[in-house]
């Protein structure tokens, strides 16, 4: 049964959805195996943020197409999203840089004021999720790997970890939601 109500009205985008999992991600300079299903977690998060900001039901291939059209600078090395490009595609988004937390604890109180926001977490080679709402000592996320709302630490945490440890990078972006 499909869930009808999602936090902030943002239905999670599943990067492995049959409609686009085999869609080639990025420009023609991408690695051969670069598909949304395999490497599309960040694209899926930006798709969710675009849905929230614009009220339009975007799908990852549409956002990928727009990134590729931006004079070739929507992607770096073929399939790595240039974060600042999203502000040129979606006027509702203003990019302020990346906050790197690899060697210092993530500033949770600051992140709490930026919700919804995209973060890279310490999982395998790095995984991007959309933080939506604080839930006690955890965050409710849209997880592109499952296409579900989940608890960040509940799913990806390890013994002794807290939010400040699991978050590696924060995309600092203001989102002005259209009503």
SULCORBEL-V584754 format. One record per helix or strand of 2 or more residues. SS is the DSSP state (H for helix, E for strand). FROM is the first residue (numbers start at 0). TO is the last residue. If there is no record, write none. Layout:
# SULCORBEL-V584754
SS/FROM/TO + SS/FROM/TO
This chain:
# SULCORBEL-V584754
H/6/8 + H/35/38 + H/40/53 + H/59/68 + E/74/75 + E/79/80 + H/82/88 + E/92/99 + H/107/111 + E/116/120 + E/126/134 + E/137/142 + E/147/150 + H/151/155 + H/162/165 + E/166/174
